[in-house]
Amino acid sequence: MSPSYPFLQTSHIPWIVDVADESSESELGVLLGHMARQNPQAKSMIESAKCAMPDGTQGGVQLDNEVLVLFTAQAHHYVTPKFYTETKPATGKVVPTWNYSAVQAYSKASIFFDNSVTSTEYLSRQIHDLPQHAETSIMGYDVVKKQVPWKVYDAPDRYIALLQKNISSAHLS
């Protein structure tokens, strides 16, 4: 069976790092993320997972190939040749460059896409943890400061259940 989707794809989705033991100096944790099933990359991963899935398997299915996750930081900036104060006067061999921070992580991905109890529980945790992280760490909302962060349960249960049917999640370790 030939794949229905392009081999190389990218999607900009948020990831969170889940670390079981915050005091550990050696545990790297796992990356947790999710995307809409309508996303061509999600469709491709689900198709690959179904092909790799033994009959009767439910829950997370590990893909055969590694996936790539890219992280970038806000520190993107032009660097003028004028910063090269020692090289420029001596040789004149300077050009502008670009300063940035980025990380590339390669790993096997487990895809959760079916309606099994494992997938549903995993996705429920995903759609809770990501907004909680964003509301507190990124937006800075704090109950102590009387800035109540938004919670998933602020939305109607039936609405969340409907949206969950259209989301697949990934776990990279």
DSSP file (Angstrom, degrees, kcal/mol; ACC not computed):
  #  RESIDUE AA STRUCTURE BP1 BP2  ACC     N-H-->O    O-->H-N    N-H-->O    O-->H-N    TCO  KAPPA ALPHA  PHI   PSI    X-CA   Y-CA   Z-CA
    1    1 A M              0   0    0      0, 0.0    50,-0.0     0, 0.0     0, 0.0   0.000 360.0 360.0 360.0 126.8    0.0    0.0    0.0
    2    2 A S        -     0   0    0      1,-0.1     0, 0.0     2,-0.0     0, 0.0  -0.634 360.0 -99.4 -88.8 147.8    1.5    3.3   -1.0
    3    3 A P        -     0   0    0      0, 0.0    -1,-0.1     0, 0.0     4,-0.1  -0.290  18.8-148.7 -65.6 149.2    1.1    6.3    1.3
    4    4 A S  S    S+     0   0    0      2,-0.1    40,-0.1    40,-0.1    -2,-0.0   0.524  76.8  58.8 -91.4  -8.9   -1.6    8.9    0.6
    5    5 A Y  S    S-     0   0    0     39,-0.1     4,-0.1     1,-0.1    36,-0.0  -0.847  95.4 -85.2-125.9 156.6    0.4   11.9    2.0
    6    6 A P        -     0   0    0      0, 0.0    -1,-0.1     0, 0.0    -2,-0.1  -0.218  33.7-128.0 -58.4 148.7    3.7   13.5    1.2
    7    7 A F  S    S+     0   0    0      1,-0.1     2,-0.5    -4,-0.1    -2,-0.0   0.920  94.4  49.7 -65.1 -46.4    6.8   12.0    2.9
    8    8 A L        +     0   0    0      2,-0.0     2,-0.3     0, 0.0    -1,-0.1  -0.846  69.5 153.7-101.4 127.4    8.0   15.3    4.4
    9    9 A Q        -     0   0    0     -2,-0.5     2,-0.3    -4,-0.1    -4,-0.0  -0.983  22.0-160.0-145.7 154.8    5.6   17.6    6.3
   10   10 A T        -     0   0    0     -2,-0.3     2,-0.3     2,-0.0    31,-0.1  -0.986   6.2-177.4-135.4 149.6    5.8   20.2    9.0
   11   11 A S        -     0   0    0     -2,-0.3     2,-1.0     2,-0.1    -2,-0.0  -0.992  26.5-131.4-143.0 138.1    3.2   21.6   11.4
   12   12 A H        +     0   0    0     -2,-0.3    -2,-0.0     2,-0.0     0, 0.0  -0.795  47.4 150.8 -90.7 102.5    3.6   24.3   14.0
   13   13 A I        -     0   0    0     -2,-1.0     2,-0.2    22,-0.0    22,-0.1  -0.955  46.0-108.8-130.9 151.6    2.1   22.8   17.1
   14   14 A P        -     0   0    0      0, 0.0    20,-0.5     0, 0.0     2,-0.3  -0.542  32.2-166.5 -79.4 146.5    2.9   23.4   20.8
   15   15 A W  E     -A   33   0A   0     -2,-0.2     2,-0.4    18,-0.1    18,-0.2  -0.934   5.7-157.5-125.9 151.5    4.6   20.8   22.9
   16   16 A I  E     -A   32   0A   0     16,-2.1    16,-2.6    -2,-0.3     2,-0.5  -0.959  19.0-125.5-125.2 151.4    5.1   20.4   26.6
   17   17 A V  E     -A   31   0A   0     -2,-0.4     2,-0.6    14,-0.2    14,-0.2  -0.848  20.1-158.3 -96.1 125.6    7.8   18.4   28.4
   18   18 A D  E     -A   30   0A   0     12,-3.3    12,-2.1    -2,-0.5     2,-0.5  -0.921  11.4-177.5-107.0 114.6    6.4   15.9   30.9
   19   19 A V        -     0   0    0     -2,-0.6     3,-0.3    10,-0.2    -2,-0.0  -0.959  16.8-161.0-115.4 122.8    8.9   14.9   33.5
   20   20 A A  S    S+     0   0    0     -2,-0.5     2,-0.6     1,-0.3    -1,-0.1   0.886  87.8  35.9 -69.3 -39.0    7.9   12.3   36.1
   21   21 A D    >   -     0   0    0      1,-0.1     3,-1.7     3,-0.0    -1,-0.3  -0.862  64.5-173.9-121.7  96.6   10.6   13.2   38.6
   22   22 A E  T 3  S+     0   0    0     -2,-0.6    -1,-0.1    -3,-0.3    -2,-0.1   0.738  86.3  56.3 -60.7 -24.4   11.3   17.0   38.7
   23   23 A S  T 3  S+     0   0    0      2,-0.0    -1,-0.3     0, 0.0     2,-0.1   0.581  83.1 109.2 -85.8  -9.1   14.2   16.5   41.1
   24   24 A S    <   -     0   0    0     -3,-1.7    -3,-0.0     1,-0.1    -5,-0.0  -0.428  52.1-163.1 -69.6 138.2   16.0   14.0   38.7
   25   25 A E  S    S+     0   0    0     -2,-0.1    -1,-0.1     1,-0.1    -3,-0.0   0.494  89.5  40.9 -95.6  -5.8   19.1   15.2   37.1
   26   26 A S  S    S+     0   0    0      0, 0.0     2,-0.3     0, 0.0    -1,-0.1   0.634  84.9 101.4-115.7 -19.6   19.1   12.5   34.4
   27   27 A E        -     0   0    0     -6,-0.2    -8,-0.0     1,-0.2    -3,-0.0  -0.531  45.0-172.3 -72.2 127.2   15.5   12.2   33.4
   28   28 A L        -     0   0    0     -2,-0.3    -1,-0.2     1,-0.2     2,-0.1   0.719  28.3-147.7 -89.3 -23.8   14.8   13.9   30.1
   29   29 A G        -     0   0    0    -12,-0.1     2,-0.3   144,-0.1   -10,-0.2  -0.303  18.7 -80.2  84.7-173.7   11.0   13.5   30.2
   30   30 A V  E     -A   18   0A   0    -12,-2.1   -12,-3.3    -2,-0.1     2,-0.4  -0.928  31.8-119.9-127.9 153.0    8.7   13.0   27.2
   31   31 A L  E     -AB  17 172A   0    141,-2.7   141,-2.4    -2,-0.3     2,-0.4  -0.797  27.1-165.7 -93.2 135.3    7.2   15.5   24.7
   32   32 A L  E     +AB  16 171A   0    -16,-2.6   -16,-2.1    -2,-0.4     2,-0.3  -0.981  20.2 145.4-123.6 130.9    3.5   15.7   24.6
   33   33 A G  E     -AB  15 170A   0    137,-1.9   137,-3.0    -2,-0.4     2,-0.3  -0.972  22.9-159.8-154.9 167.2    1.5   17.4   21.8
   34   34 A H  E     - B   0 169A   0    -20,-0.5     2,-0.3    -2,-0.3   135,-0.2  -0.989   5.4-174.9-151.0 157.8   -1.7   17.2   19.8
   35   35 A M  E     - B   0 168A   0    133,-2.3   133,-2.6    -2,-0.3     2,-0.1  -0.967  39.6 -79.5-149.2 162.9   -3.1   18.4   16.5
   36   36 A A  E >   - B   0 167A   0     -2,-0.3     3,-1.7   131,-0.2     6,-0.3  -0.378  33.9-131.3 -64.0 138.3   -6.4   18.4   14.6
   37   37 A R  T 3  S+     0   0    0    129,-2.8    -1,-0.1     1,-0.3   130,-0.1   0.743 106.6  65.9 -62.5 -22.7   -7.1   15.1   12.8
   38   38 A Q  T 3  S+     0   0    0    128,-0.4    -1,-0.3     4,-0.1   129,-0.1   0.665  76.2 105.7 -74.0 -15.8   -7.8   17.2    9.7
   39   39 A N  S <> S-     0   0    0     -3,-1.7     4,-2.5     1,-0.1     3,-0.4  -0.468  77.2-132.7 -63.7 129.0   -4.2   18.3    9.6
   40   40 A P  H  > S+     0   0    0      0, 0.0     4,-2.2     0, 0.0    -1,-0.1   0.835 106.9  53.9 -55.6 -33.0   -2.5   16.5    6.7
   41   41 A Q  H  > S+     0   0    0      2,-0.2     4,-2.4     1,-0.2     5,-0.2   0.901 108.4  48.4 -69.6 -39.1    0.4   15.6    9.0
   42   42 A A  H  > S+     0   0    0     -3,-0.4     4,-2.7    -6,-0.3     5,-0.2   0.920 111.0  51.5 -64.0 -42.6   -1.9   14.1   11.5
   43   43 A K  H  X S+     0   0    0     -4,-2.5     4,-2.5     1,-0.2    -2,-0.2   0.912 110.4  49.1 -59.5 -42.6   -3.7   12.1    8.7
   44   44 A S  H  X S+     0   0    0     -4,-2.2     4,-2.4    -5,-0.2    -1,-0.2   0.915 112.3  46.9 -63.6 -44.5   -0.3   10.8    7.6
   45   45 A M  H  X S+     0   0    0     -4,-2.4     4,-2.6     2,-0.2    -2,-0.2   0.893 112.5  49.7 -66.9 -39.1    0.8    9.7   11.1
   46   46 A I  H  X S+     0   0    0     -4,-2.7     4,-2.6     2,-0.2    -2,-0.2   0.920 110.9  50.1 -65.0 -42.5   -2.6    8.0   11.7
   47   47 A E  H  X S+     0   0    0     -4,-2.5     4,-1.8    -5,-0.2    -2,-0.2   0.927 112.9  46.5 -60.2 -45.0   -2.3    6.2    8.4
   48   48 A S  H  X S+     0   0    0     -4,-2.4     4,-1.6     1,-0.2    -2,-0.2   0.898 112.2  50.7 -63.6 -41.3    1.2    5.1    9.3
   49   49 A A  H  X S+     0   0    0     -4,-2.6     4,-0.9     1,-0.2    -2,-0.2   0.902 108.4  51.7 -64.9 -40.8    0.1    4.0   12.7
   50   50 A K  H  < S+     0   0    0     -4,-2.6     3,-0.4     1,-0.2    -1,-0.2   0.886 108.8  51.1 -63.1 -37.9   -2.8    2.0   11.3
   51   51 A C  H  < S+     0   0    0     -4,-1.8    -1,-0.2     1,-0.2    -2,-0.2   0.845 115.2  42.5 -67.3 -32.8   -0.4    0.2    9.0
   52   52 A A  H  < S+     0   0    0     -4,-1.6    -1,-0.2    -5,-0.1    -2,-0.2   0.534  92.4 107.0 -88.3  -7.6    1.9   -0.7   11.9
   53   53 A M     <  -     0   0    0     -4,-0.9     3,-0.1    -3,-0.4     8,-0.1  -0.603  67.1-134.6 -83.2 120.8   -0.9   -1.6   14.3
   54   54 A P    >   -     0   0    0      0, 0.0     3,-2.1     0, 0.0    -2,-0.1  -0.384  45.6 -79.0 -64.2 151.2   -1.3   -5.3   15.0
   55   55 A D  T 3  S+     0   0    0      1,-0.3     3,-0.1    -2,-0.0     0, 0.0  -0.224 117.7  16.1 -53.3 135.7   -5.0   -6.5   14.9
   56   56 A G  T 3  S+     0   0    0      1,-0.3    -1,-0.3    -3,-0.1     2,-0.2   0.401  88.6 144.6  82.5  -2.3   -7.0   -5.6   18.0
   57   57 A T    <   +     0   0    0     -3,-2.1     2,-0.3     2,-0.0    -1,-0.3  -0.461  23.1 179.5 -70.6 138.3   -4.4   -3.0   19.2
   58   58 A Q        +     0   0    0     -2,-0.2     2,-0.2     2,-0.1    54,-0.0  -0.939  42.1  28.4-133.8 160.0   -5.8    0.0   20.9
   59   59 A G  S    S+     0   0    0     -2,-0.3    54,-0.4     2,-0.1    55,-0.3  -0.624 106.6   5.9  91.9-152.8   -4.2    3.0   22.5
   60   60 A G        -     0   0    0     -2,-0.2     2,-0.5    52,-0.1    52,-0.2  -0.449  60.4-162.9 -73.0 135.6   -0.9    4.5   21.4
   61   61 A V  E     -C  111   0A   0     50,-2.1    50,-2.8    -2,-0.2     2,-0.4  -0.980  16.6-132.9-118.9 124.9    0.8    3.0   18.4
   62   62 A Q  E     -C  110   0A   0     -2,-0.5    48,-0.3    48,-0.3     2,-0.1  -0.623  21.2-126.8 -80.6 131.1    4.5    3.7   17.8
   63   63 A L  E     -     0   0A   0     46,-3.0    46,-0.1    -2,-0.4   -14,-0.1  -0.409  10.1-131.3 -71.6 150.4    5.5    4.8   14.3
   64   64 A D  E    S+     0   0A   0    -16,-0.1     2,-0.2    -2,-0.1    -1,-0.1   0.870  88.8  57.1 -70.1 -37.6    8.2    2.9   12.6
   65   65 A N  E    S-     0   0A   0      1,-0.1    44,-0.6    44,-0.1    -2,-0.1  -0.627  89.6-109.4 -97.0 153.4   10.1    6.0   11.5
   66   66 A E  E     -C  108   0A   0     -2,-0.2     2,-0.3    42,-0.2    42,-0.3  -0.399  28.7-143.8 -72.7 156.1   11.4    8.8   13.7
   67   67 A V  E     -C  107   0A   0     40,-3.2    40,-1.8    -2,-0.1     2,-0.5  -0.814   8.7-130.6-115.4 161.7    9.8   12.2   13.7
   68   68 A L  E     -C  106   0A   0     -2,-0.3     2,-0.5    38,-0.2    38,-0.2  -0.954  16.1-169.1-116.6 130.1   11.5   15.6   14.0
   69   69 A V  E     -C  105   0A   0     36,-2.6    36,-2.6    -2,-0.5     2,-0.4  -0.982   9.0-158.2-117.5 128.4   10.4   18.3   16.4
   70   70 A L  E     -C  104   0A   0     -2,-0.5     2,-0.4    34,-0.2    34,-0.2  -0.891   6.0-169.3-108.4 135.3   11.9   21.8   16.1
   71   71 A F  E     -C  103   0A   0     32,-2.6    32,-2.3    -2,-0.4     2,-0.3  -0.978   4.8-172.5-119.8 135.7   11.9   24.3   18.8
   72   72 A T  E     -C  102   0A   0     -2,-0.4    30,-0.2    30,-0.2     2,-0.2  -0.928  11.7-142.1-124.1 153.9   12.9   27.9   18.3
   73   73 A A        -     0   0    0     28,-2.0    28,-0.3    -2,-0.3    30,-0.0  -0.616  28.4-109.8-106.7 170.3   13.5   30.7   20.8
   74   74 A Q  S    S+     0   0    0     -2,-0.2     2,-2.2     1,-0.2    -1,-0.0   0.597  91.3 101.3 -74.6 -10.4   12.6   34.3   20.6
   75   75 A A        +     0   0    0     26,-0.1     2,-0.5     2,-0.0    26,-0.2  -0.459  43.3 138.4 -81.6  73.3   16.2   35.3   20.3
   76   76 A H        +     0   0    0     -2,-2.2     2,-0.3    24,-0.2    24,-0.2  -0.975  23.4 149.9-113.2 127.2   16.4   35.8   16.5
   77   77 A H  E     -E   99   0B   0     22,-2.3    22,-3.1    -2,-0.5     2,-0.2  -0.983  46.9-109.9-161.0 144.8   18.4   38.8   15.4
   78   78 A Y  E     -E   98   0B   0     -2,-0.3     2,-0.5    20,-0.2    20,-0.2  -0.494  29.1-149.5 -68.3 140.0   20.5   40.3   12.7
   79   79 A V  E     -E   97   0B   0     18,-2.7    18,-1.9    -2,-0.2    -1,-0.0  -0.967  11.5-143.4-117.6 116.6   24.2   40.6   13.6
   80   80 A T    >   -     0   0    0     -2,-0.5     3,-1.9    16,-0.2     4,-0.2  -0.457  18.6-123.8 -76.2 146.7   26.0   43.5   11.9
   81   81 A P  G >  S+     0   0    0      0, 0.0     3,-1.6     0, 0.0     7,-0.2   0.693 105.3  79.3 -61.3 -16.9   29.6   43.1   10.7
   82   82 A K  G 3  S+     0   0    0      1,-0.3     6,-0.0     6,-0.1     3,-0.0   0.704  80.4  67.7 -64.7 -17.7   30.4   46.1   12.9
   83   83 A F  G <  S+     0   0    0     -3,-1.9     2,-1.9     1,-0.2    -1,-0.3   0.710  80.0  80.3 -73.6 -19.3   30.3   43.8   15.9
   84   84 A Y    <>  +     0   0    0     -3,-1.6     4,-2.1    -4,-0.2    -1,-0.2  -0.503  57.5 161.9 -86.5  71.0   33.5   42.1   14.6
   85   85 A T  T  4 S+     0   0    0     -2,-1.9    -1,-0.2     1,-0.2    -2,-0.1   0.733  70.7  39.4 -69.2 -24.8   35.8   44.8   16.0
   86   86 A E  T  > S+     0   0    0     -3,-0.2     4,-1.0     2,-0.1    -1,-0.2   0.868 119.1  42.4 -92.0 -40.6   39.0   42.8   15.9
   87   87 A T  H  >>S+     0   0    0      2,-0.2     4,-2.8     1,-0.2     5,-1.0   0.917 107.8  58.4 -72.8 -44.4   38.6   40.9   12.6
   88   88 A K  H  X5S+     0   0    0     -4,-2.1     4,-1.2     1,-0.2    -1,-0.2   0.923 108.0  42.9 -58.4 -51.4   37.2   43.7   10.4
   89   89 A P  H  45S+     0   0    0      0, 0.0    -1,-0.2     0, 0.0    -2,-0.2   0.877 118.5  46.4 -64.0 -33.7   40.1   46.2   10.8
   90   90 A A  H  <5S-     0   0    0     -4,-1.0    -2,-0.2     1,-0.1    -3,-0.1   0.905 137.3  -0.5 -75.9 -41.6   42.7   43.5   10.4
   91   91 A T  H  <5S-     0   0    0     -4,-2.8    -3,-0.2    -5,-0.1    -1,-0.1   0.644  73.4-137.2-123.8 -24.3   41.3   41.6    7.3
   92   92 A G     << +     0   0    0     -4,-1.2     2,-1.7    -5,-1.0    -4,-0.2   0.456  63.4 131.5  72.6  -0.3   38.1   43.3    6.2
   93   93 A K        +     0   0    0     -6,-0.4     2,-0.3    -5,-0.0    -1,-0.2  -0.553  32.9 118.3 -88.3  75.2   36.7   39.7    5.8
   94   94 A V        +     0   0    0     -2,-1.7   -12,-0.0    -6,-0.1     0, 0.0  -0.986  34.3 178.0-137.8 148.5   33.4   40.1    7.6
   95   95 A V        -     0   0    0     -2,-0.3    -2,-0.0   -15,-0.1    -3,-0.0  -0.943  37.8 -90.5-140.8 161.0   29.8   39.7    6.6
   96   96 A P        -     0   0    0      0, 0.0     2,-0.3     0, 0.0   -16,-0.2  -0.313  45.3-178.9 -69.1 160.6   26.5   40.0    8.4
   97   97 A T  E     -E   79   0B   0    -18,-1.9   -18,-2.7   -20,-0.0     2,-0.4  -0.813  24.9-109.7-144.5-174.4   25.0   36.9   10.0
   98   98 A W  E     -E   78   0B   0     -2,-0.3     2,-0.5   -20,-0.2   -20,-0.2  -0.993  18.8-150.3-129.5 130.9   21.9   35.9   11.9
   99   99 A N  E     +E   77   0B   0    -22,-3.1   -22,-2.3    -2,-0.4     2,-0.3  -0.871  31.4 151.0-101.8 129.9   21.9   34.9   15.6
  100  100 A Y        -     0   0    0     -2,-0.5     2,-0.4   -24,-0.2   -24,-0.2  -0.974  38.3-132.6-151.9 163.9   19.2   32.4   16.6
  101  101 A S        +     0   0    0     -2,-0.3   -28,-2.0   -28,-0.3     2,-0.3  -0.989  36.2 154.3-120.8 130.2   18.4   29.6   19.1
  102  102 A A  E     -C   72   0A   0     -2,-0.4     2,-0.4   -30,-0.2   -30,-0.2  -0.993  24.6-158.5-153.7 152.1   17.0   26.4   18.0
  103  103 A V  E     -C   71   0A   0    -32,-2.3   -32,-2.6    -2,-0.3     2,-0.5  -0.997   5.6-157.4-132.7 137.7   16.8   22.7   19.0
  104  104 A Q  E     -C   70   0A   0     -2,-0.4     2,-0.5   -34,-0.2   -34,-0.2  -0.975  11.4-171.6-114.1 127.0   16.1   19.7   16.9
  105  105 A A  E     -C   69   0A   0    -36,-2.6   -36,-2.6    -2,-0.5     2,-0.4  -0.979   3.1-166.6-121.2 125.7   14.8   16.6   18.6
  106  106 A Y  E     +C   68   0A   0     -2,-0.5     2,-0.3   -38,-0.2   -38,-0.2  -0.905  25.5 137.7-109.2 138.1   14.4   13.2   16.8
  107  107 A S  E     -C   67   0A   0    -40,-1.8   -40,-3.2    -2,-0.4     2,-0.3  -0.985  55.0 -89.5-165.3 166.1   12.4   10.4   18.3
  108  108 A K  E     -C   66   0A   0     -2,-0.3    65,-0.9   -42,-0.3     2,-0.4  -0.686  45.5-142.6 -80.3 141.3    9.9    7.6   17.8
  109  109 A A  E     - D   0 172A   0    -44,-0.6   -46,-3.0    -2,-0.3     2,-0.5  -0.892   7.7-150.5-111.0 136.9    6.4    8.9   18.2
  110  110 A S  E     -CD  62 171A   0     61,-2.7    61,-1.9    -2,-0.4     2,-0.5  -0.931  20.4-151.2-100.1 128.0    3.5    7.0   19.7
  111  111 A I  E     -CD  61 170A   0    -50,-2.8   -50,-2.1    -2,-0.5     2,-0.6  -0.868   9.2-162.1-107.0 130.2    0.2    8.2   18.1
  112  112 A F  E     + D   0 169A   0     57,-2.9    57,-2.3    -2,-0.5   -52,-0.1  -0.947  36.8 132.9-110.9 113.5   -3.1    8.1   20.0
  113  113 A F        +     0   0    0     -2,-0.6    -1,-0.1   -54,-0.4   -53,-0.1   0.481  41.4  84.8-140.8 -10.0   -6.0    8.4   17.6
  114  114 A D  S    S-     0   0    0    -55,-0.3   -56,-0.1     1,-0.1   -54,-0.0  -0.240  81.7-108.5 -92.8-175.2   -8.7    5.8   18.4
  115  115 A N        +     0   0    0      4,-0.1    -1,-0.1    -2,-0.1   -57,-0.0   0.076  69.8 132.3-101.8  23.3  -11.5    5.9   20.9
  116  116 A S  S  > S-     0   0    0      1,-0.1     4,-2.5   -57,-0.1     5,-0.2  -0.241  72.5-108.9 -68.8 164.4  -10.0    3.4   23.3
  117  117 A V  H  > S+     0   0    0      1,-0.2     4,-2.7     2,-0.2     5,-0.3   0.906 119.4  53.1 -60.2 -42.6  -10.0    4.2   27.0
  118  118 A T  H  > S+     0   0    0      1,-0.2     4,-2.4     2,-0.2    -1,-0.2   0.937 111.9  43.7 -60.1 -48.4   -6.2    4.7   26.9
  119  119 A S  H  > S+     0   0    0      2,-0.2     4,-2.8     1,-0.2     5,-0.2   0.910 114.4  49.9 -64.6 -42.3   -6.3    7.2   24.0
  120  120 A T  H  X S+     0   0    0     -4,-2.5     4,-2.4     2,-0.2    -2,-0.2   0.915 113.4  45.4 -63.8 -43.8   -9.3    9.1   25.5
  121  121 A E  H  X S+     0   0    0     -4,-2.7     4,-2.0     2,-0.2    -1,-0.2   0.909 113.9  49.9 -65.5 -41.7   -7.5    9.4   28.9
  122  122 A Y  H  X S+     0   0    0     -4,-2.4     4,-2.1    -5,-0.3    -2,-0.2   0.931 112.8  45.9 -62.6 -46.7   -4.3   10.4   27.3
  123  123 A L  H  X S+     0   0    0     -4,-2.8     4,-2.8     2,-0.2     5,-0.2   0.890 109.0  55.7 -65.2 -40.0   -6.0   13.1   25.1
  124  124 A S  H  X S+     0   0    0     -4,-2.4     4,-0.8     1,-0.2    -1,-0.2   0.911 109.2  47.3 -58.7 -42.1   -7.9   14.4   28.1
  125  125 A R  H >X S+     0   0    0     -4,-2.0     4,-3.1     1,-0.2     3,-0.6   0.919 111.3  52.7 -64.5 -42.4   -4.7   14.9   30.0
  126  126 A Q  H 3X S+     0   0    0     -4,-2.1     4,-2.1     1,-0.2    -2,-0.2   0.936 108.4  47.5 -58.0 -50.2   -3.2   16.6   26.9
  127  127 A I  H 3< S+     0   0    0     -4,-2.8    -1,-0.2     1,-0.2    -2,-0.2   0.614 117.0  45.7 -74.9  -8.4   -6.0   19.1   26.4
  128  128 A H  H <X S+     0   0    0     -4,-0.8     4,-1.7    -3,-0.6    -2,-0.2   0.858 113.3  46.3 -89.5 -49.0   -5.8   19.9   30.2
  129  129 A D  H  X S+     0   0    0     -4,-3.1     4,-2.5     1,-0.2     5,-0.2   0.874 107.6  53.9 -67.4 -41.4   -2.0   20.2   30.6
  130  130 A L  H  X S+     0   0    0     -4,-2.1     4,-2.6    -5,-0.2     5,-0.2   0.953 112.3  41.8 -64.5 -50.6   -1.2   22.4   27.5
  131  131 A P  H  > S+     0   0    0      0, 0.0     4,-3.3     0, 0.0     5,-0.3   0.893 113.4  55.0 -62.6 -35.8   -3.7   25.2   28.3
  132  132 A Q  H  X S+     0   0    0     -4,-1.7     4,-1.9     2,-0.2     5,-0.4   0.937 111.1  44.6 -61.0 -44.9   -2.7   25.0   32.0
  133  133 A H  H  X>S+     0   0    0     -4,-2.5     4,-2.8     2,-0.2     5,-0.9   0.942 116.9  45.4 -61.6 -48.1    1.0   25.5   31.1
  134  134 A A  I  X>S+     0   0    0     -4,-2.6     5,-2.9     1,-0.2     4,-0.7   0.908 112.4  50.3 -65.0 -42.6    0.2   28.3   28.6
  135  135 A E  I  <5S+     0   0    0     -4,-3.3     6,-2.4    -5,-0.2    -1,-0.2   0.877 124.6  27.5 -64.9 -37.9   -2.2   30.1   31.0
  136  136 A T  I  <5S+     0   0    0     -4,-1.9     4,-0.2    -5,-0.3    -2,-0.2   0.912 130.3  32.6 -92.5 -47.8    0.2   30.1   33.9
  137  137 A S  I  <5S+     0   0    0     -4,-2.8    -3,-0.2    -5,-0.4    -2,-0.1   0.877 131.5  27.1 -81.1 -38.1    3.7   30.1   32.4
  138  138 A I  I  <<S+     0   0    0     -5,-0.9    -3,-0.2    -4,-0.7    -4,-0.1   0.916 132.1  32.7 -91.0 -50.3    3.2   32.1   29.2
  139  139 A M  S   <S-     0   0    0     -5,-2.9    -3,-0.2    -6,-0.2    -4,-0.2   0.734  96.2-135.9 -81.1 -22.1    0.3   34.3   30.0
  140  140 A G        +     0   0    0     -6,-0.3    -4,-0.2     1,-0.2     2,-0.2   0.652  40.3 164.9  78.8  15.5    1.3   34.7   33.7
  141  141 A Y        -     0   0    0     -6,-2.4     2,-0.4     7,-0.1    -1,-0.2  -0.463  11.1-178.4 -68.6 137.5   -2.2   34.2   35.1
  142  142 A D    > > -     0   0    0      5,-0.2     5,-2.7    -2,-0.2     3,-0.5  -0.989  32.1-146.9-144.9 126.3   -2.1   33.5   38.8
  143  143 A V  G > 5S+     0   0    0     -2,-0.4     3,-1.8     1,-0.2     5,-0.1   0.869 102.8  59.6 -60.5 -37.5   -5.0   32.8   41.2
  144  144 A V  G 3 5S+     0   0    0      1,-0.3    -1,-0.2     2,-0.1     4,-0.1   0.867 106.6  46.9 -59.7 -36.5   -3.0   34.5   44.0
  145  145 A K  G < 5S-     0   0    0     -3,-0.5    -1,-0.3     2,-0.2    -2,-0.2   0.300 121.7-111.1 -87.1   9.5   -3.0   37.7   41.9
  146  146 A K  T < 5S+     0   0    0     -3,-1.8     2,-0.6     1,-0.2    -3,-0.2   0.820  82.3 126.5  62.0  34.0   -6.7   37.2   41.3
  147  147 A Q      < -     0   0    0     -5,-2.7    -1,-0.2    -7,-0.1    -5,-0.2  -0.842  51.0-154.1-116.7  89.3   -6.1   36.5   37.6
  148  148 A V        -     0   0    0     -2,-0.6     2,-0.1    -5,-0.1     3,-0.1  -0.488  11.0-130.8 -73.2 122.0   -7.8   33.1   37.2
  149  149 A P        -     0   0    0      0, 0.0     2,-0.2     0, 0.0    -1,-0.1  -0.389  27.1-103.4 -68.9 149.4   -6.4   31.0   34.4
  150  150 A W        -     0   0    0    -19,-0.1     2,-0.3    -2,-0.1   -15,-0.2  -0.490  38.9-160.3 -69.1 141.4   -8.8   29.5   31.9
  151  151 A K    >   -     0   0    0     -2,-0.2     3,-2.1     1,-0.1     4,-0.3  -0.913  28.0-118.8-122.8 151.6   -9.4   25.8   32.4
  152  152 A V  G >  S+     0   0    0     -2,-0.3     3,-2.0     1,-0.3     8,-0.1   0.879 113.5  61.8 -55.9 -39.9  -10.7   23.2   30.0
  153  153 A Y  G 3  S+     0   0    0      1,-0.3    -1,-0.3    -3,-0.0     4,-0.1   0.540  84.6  77.8 -70.6  -2.3  -13.7   22.5   32.3
  154  154 A D  G <  S+     0   0    0     -3,-2.1    -1,-0.3     2,-0.1    -2,-0.2   0.741  87.8  70.6 -70.9 -23.0  -14.7   26.2   31.8
  155  155 A A  S <  S-     0   0    0     -3,-2.0     5,-0.0    -4,-0.3     2,-0.0  -0.605 107.4 -84.7 -89.5 155.2  -16.0   25.1   28.4
  156  156 A P     >  -     0   0    0      0, 0.0     4,-2.2     0, 0.0     3,-0.3  -0.330  33.6-127.7 -61.7 139.3  -19.2   22.9   28.1
  157  157 A D  H  > S+     0   0    0      1,-0.2     4,-2.6     2,-0.2     5,-0.2   0.881 108.6  51.5 -54.3 -44.0  -18.5   19.1   28.5
  158  158 A R  H  > S+     0   0    0      1,-0.2     4,-2.0     2,-0.2    -1,-0.2   0.859 108.7  51.7 -66.0 -34.4  -20.3   18.2   25.3
  159  159 A Y  H  > S+     0   0    0     -3,-0.3     4,-2.3     2,-0.2    -1,-0.2   0.929 111.2  46.5 -66.3 -46.0  -18.3   20.8   23.4
  160  160 A I  H  X S+     0   0    0     -4,-2.2     4,-2.4     1,-0.2    -2,-0.2   0.908 111.3  52.4 -62.4 -42.9  -15.0   19.4   24.7
  161  161 A A  H  X S+     0   0    0     -4,-2.6     4,-1.1     1,-0.2    -1,-0.2   0.890 109.5  49.7 -61.2 -39.6  -16.1   15.8   23.9
  162  162 A L  H  < S+     0   0    0     -4,-2.0     3,-0.5     1,-0.2     4,-0.4   0.921 111.8  47.3 -65.0 -44.4  -17.0   16.9   20.3
  163  163 A L  H >< S+     0   0    0     -4,-2.3     3,-1.8     1,-0.2    -2,-0.2   0.873 104.0  61.8 -65.2 -36.6  -13.6   18.5   19.8
  164  164 A Q  H >< S+     0   0    0     -4,-2.4     3,-1.5     1,-0.3    -1,-0.2   0.826  94.9  62.0 -60.5 -30.9  -11.7   15.5   21.3
  165  165 A K  T 3< S+     0   0    0     -4,-1.1    -1,-0.3    -3,-0.5    -2,-0.2   0.689 104.6  49.4 -68.0 -16.0  -13.1   13.4   18.5
  166  166 A N  T <  S+     0   0    0     -3,-1.8  -129,-2.8    -4,-0.4  -128,-0.4   0.118  98.9  82.7-109.3  19.6  -11.2   15.6   16.0
  167  167 A I  E <   -B   36   0A   0     -3,-1.5     2,-0.4  -131,-0.3  -131,-0.2  -0.966  52.5-166.9-127.0 139.8   -7.8   15.5   17.8
  168  168 A S  E     -B   35   0A   0   -133,-2.6  -133,-2.3    -2,-0.4     2,-0.3  -0.934  15.9-149.8-117.3 150.9   -5.0   13.0   17.7
  169  169 A S  E     -BD  34 112A   0    -57,-2.3   -57,-2.9    -2,-0.4     2,-0.3  -0.835   3.8-152.3-121.6 158.9   -2.1   13.2   20.2
  170  170 A A  E     -BD  33 111A   0   -137,-3.0  -137,-1.9    -2,-0.3     2,-0.4  -0.956   3.6-162.9-131.3 149.2    1.5   12.2   20.1
  171  171 A H  E     -BD  32 110A   0    -61,-1.9   -61,-2.7    -2,-0.3     2,-0.5  -0.995   9.4-171.7-131.6 121.1    4.0   11.1   22.7
  172  172 A L  E      BD  31 109A   0   -141,-2.4  -141,-2.7    -2,-0.4   -63,-0.2  -0.969 360.0 360.0-117.8 127.0    7.7   11.3   22.0
  173  173 A S              0   0    0    -65,-0.9    -1,-0.1    -2,-0.5   -64,-0.1   0.370 360.0 360.0-127.3 360.0   10.3    9.8   24.4
